[in-house]
Amino acid sequence: MVGWGVVERRGGGLLHVAHGVLRLDASASLELRLVELFARLSETLVRHAPVAVAVEGVFTFKNARSALVLGHARGVALLVAARAGVPVFEYAPAMVKRAVGTGGAAAKEAVARAVTAFLGLEGAPRADATDALAVAVCHLHREGSPFQRKQGRRAPDLSERLRPAVIRPANGVRSGA
Amino acid sequence: MVGWGVVERRGGGLLHVAHGVLRLDASASLELRLVELFARLSETLVRHAPVAVAVEGVFTFKNARSALVLGHARGVALLVAARAGVPVFEYAPAMVKRAVGTGGAAAKEAVARAVTAFLGLEGAPRADATDALAVAVCHLHREGSPFQRKQGRRAPDLSERLRPAVIRPANGVRSGA
């Protein structure tokens, strides 16, 4: 289950563009799931043409085995963004949580509620998607104008969960436009 | 540093075809290194057109952080094989070591010497490459005739090191031929 979200800066605020959850075929082998992830993330990236991708950093681990398995999927996600020439940013979980107005140690449900309210979403998106949207909001809060890489740590080396956040820039300017 | 090796069954024996070590640009960001890995492994796969790819399984971890970082690269390696339609197999480290005639707990150097002697290699290839060749030898020892998937565990979920072993089949038959 891989959540993603697209947020755009519009005027003085942030506009929700799209979000989703990729459900991979659990009965398929790991390598075939990676192929599916690669294809579907690539398709999402092409459709939304973000100028930046942000992911959450990882500083706590359940265990080494789950860290390894997560790494497989995260490697593919970073590959998809980098192959498309889209810069990748990483933010610490506490920073992401604060960006949507919760405490840095807020529970997943609190973050989901905060993101839903902040972006005026209808219904109750899955937490995997609201997590991704929160990372996108965090990036847009922290990036200066013009785009300042140093505010996000480039070259992410670690991540707790795979939550690529696809981000659209101010005024709908697209990568390469 | 990613080692790879190609071994082919020829007559009653195994023939060393090629091996190498991919040195990635250590000064590049993680995501750009993954792009480089993707491109170079893809190129290697196209050049040697193996009918199977085998990797070593992982059952011990130095720590969760290194497991996560390894996972990024391993995910990309598995993706490259699976996108090319090449089946992927995984073997336990002890099984790989025994396949080249050392004990299941042999040190890396002993495995390197055993592989070098077994395949009649000249010089002293880097251990990353001999590790990969050992996995290829293990696969060819264990696969029946015809190709029996059940002897290798499909859908690898874990790996200690990234050591894709590119394998060529008996009599030079190639995938799709």
HADDOCK unambig.tbl for C-alpha pairs under 7 A between the chains (distance, minus, plus):
assign (segid A and resid 29 and name CA) (segid B and resid 155 and name CA) 4.45 0.50 0.50
assign (segid A and resid 30 and name CA) (segid B and resid 155 and name CA) 4.87 0.50 0.50
assign (segid A and resid 30 and name CA) (segid B and resid 156 and name CA) 6.44 0.50 0.50
assign (segid A and resid 30 and name CA) (segid B and resid 157 and name CA) 6.61 0.50 0.50
assign (segid A and resid 31 and name CA) (segid B and resid 78 and name CA) 5.47 0.50 0.50
assign (segid A and resid 31 and name CA) (segid B and resid 79 and name CA) 5.85 0.50 0.50
assign (segid A and resid 31 and name CA) (segid B and resid 82 and name CA) 5.82 0.50 0.50
assign (segid A and resid 31 and name CA) (segid B and resid 155 and name CA) 6.26 0.50 0.50
assign (segid A and resid 32 and name CA) (segid B and resid 82 and name CA) 6.22 0.50 0.50
assign (segid A and resid 34 and name CA) (segid B and resid 79 and name CA) 5.79 0.50 0.50
assign (segid A and resid 35 and name CA) (segid B and resid 79 and name CA) 5.68 0.50 0.50
assign (segid A and resid 35 and name CA) (segid B and resid 82 and name CA) 6.65 0.50 0.50
assign (segid A and resid 35 and name CA) (segid B and resid 83 and name CA) 6.08 0.50 0.50
assign (segid A and resid 61 and name CA) (segid B and resid 64 and name CA) 6.56 0.50 0.50
assign (segid A and resid 63 and name CA) (segid B and resid 64 and name CA) 6.10 0.50 0.50
assign (segid A and resid 64 and name CA) (segid B and resid 61 and name CA) 6.57 0.50 0.50
assign (segid A and resid 64 and name CA) (segid B and resid 63 and name CA) 6.12 0.50 0.50
assign (segid A and resid 64 and name CA) (segid B and resid 64 and name CA) 3.87 0.50 0.50
assign (segid A and resid 64 and name CA) (segid B and resid 67 and name CA) 5.85 0.50 0.50
assign (segid A and resid 67 and name CA) (segid B and resid 64 and name CA) 5.86 0.50 0.50
assign (segid A and resid 67 and name CA) (segid B and resid 67 and name CA) 5.95 0.50 0.50
assign (segid A and resid 67 and name CA) (segid B and resid 68 and name CA) 4.72 0.50 0.50
assign (segid A and resid 68 and name CA) (segid B and resid 67 and name CA) 4.72 0.50 0.50
assign (segid A and resid 68 and name CA) (segid B and resid 68 and name CA) 4.57 0.50 0.50
assign (segid A and resid 68 and name CA) (segid B and resid 70 and name CA) 6.85 0.50 0.50
assign (segid A and resid 68 and name CA) (segid B and resid 71 and name CA) 4.69 0.50 0.50
assign (segid A and resid 68 and name CA) (segid B and resid 158 and name CA) 6.66 0.50 0.50
assign (segid A and resid 69 and name CA) (segid B and resid 71 and name CA) 6.35 0.50 0.50
assign (segid A and resid 69 and name CA) (segid B and resid 157 and name CA) 6.37 0.50 0.50
assign (segid A and resid 69 and name CA) (segid B and resid 158 and name CA) 6.84 0.50 0.50
assign (segid A and resid 70 and name CA) (segid B and resid 68 and name CA) 6.86 0.50 0.50
assign (segid A and resid 71 and name CA) (segid B and resid 68 and name CA) 4.71 0.50 0.50
assign (segid A and resid 71 and name CA) (segid B and resid 69 and name CA) 6.37 0.50 0.50
assign (segid A and resid 71 and name CA) (segid B and resid 71 and name CA) 3.95 0.50 0.50
assign (segid A and resid 71 and name CA) (segid B and resid 72 and name CA) 4.52 0.50 0.50
assign (segid A and resid 72 and name CA) (segid B and resid 71 and name CA) 4.52 0.50 0.50
assign (segid A and resid 72 and name CA) (segid B and resid 72 and name CA) 4.86 0.50 0.50
assign (segid A and resid 72 and name CA) (segid B and resid 74 and name CA) 6.12 0.50 0.50
assign (segid A and resid 72 and name CA) (segid B and resid 75 and name CA) 3.76 0.50 0.50
assign (segid A and resid 73 and name CA) (segid B and resid 75 and name CA) 6.28 0.50 0.50
assign (segid A and resid 74 and name CA) (segid B and resid 72 and name CA) 6.11 0.50 0.50
assign (segid A and resid 75 and name CA) (segid B and resid 72 and name CA) 3.76 0.50 0.50
assign (segid A and resid 75 and name CA) (segid B and resid 73 and name CA) 6.29 0.50 0.50
assign (segid A and resid 75 and name CA) (segid B and resid 75 and name CA) 5.86 0.50 0.50
assign (segid A and resid 75 and name CA) (segid B and resid 76 and name CA) 6.22 0.50 0.50
assign (segid A and resid 76 and name CA) (segid B and resid 75 and name CA) 6.23 0.50 0.50
assign (segid A and resid 76 and name CA) (segid B and resid 76 and name CA) 5.80 0.50 0.50
assign (segid A and resid 78 and name CA) (segid B and resid 31 and name CA) 5.46 0.50 0.50
assign (segid A and resid 79 and name CA) (segid B and resid 31 and name CA) 5.86 0.50 0.50
assign (segid A and resid 79 and name CA) (segid B and resid 34 and name CA) 5.80 0.50 0.50
assign (segid A and resid 79 and name CA) (segid B and resid 35 and name CA) 5.68 0.50 0.50
assign (segid A and resid 82 and name CA) (segid B and resid 31 and name CA) 5.83 0.50 0.50
assign (segid A and resid 82 and name CA) (segid B and resid 32 and name CA) 6.21 0.50 0.50
assign (segid A and resid 82 and name CA) (segid B and resid 35 and name CA) 6.65 0.50 0.50
assign (segid A and resid 83 and name CA) (segid B and resid 35 and name CA) 6.07 0.50 0.50
assign (segid A and resid 155 and name CA) (segid B and resid 29 and name CA) 4.43 0.50 0.50
assign (segid A and resid 155 and name CA) (segid B and resid 30 and name CA) 4.88 0.50 0.50
assign (segid A and resid 155 and name CA) (segid B and resid 31 and name CA) 6.26 0.50 0.50
assign (segid A and resid 156 and name CA) (segid B and resid 30 and name CA) 6.44 0.50 0.50
assign (segid A and resid 157 and name CA) (segid B and resid 30 and name CA) 6.56 0.50 0.50
assign (segid A and resid 157 and name CA) (segid B and resid 69 and name CA) 6.40 0.50 0.50
assign (segid A and resid 158 and name CA) (segid B and resid 68 and name CA) 6.66 0.50 0.50
assign (segid A and resid 158 and name CA) (segid B and resid 69 and name CA) 6.78 0.50 0.50
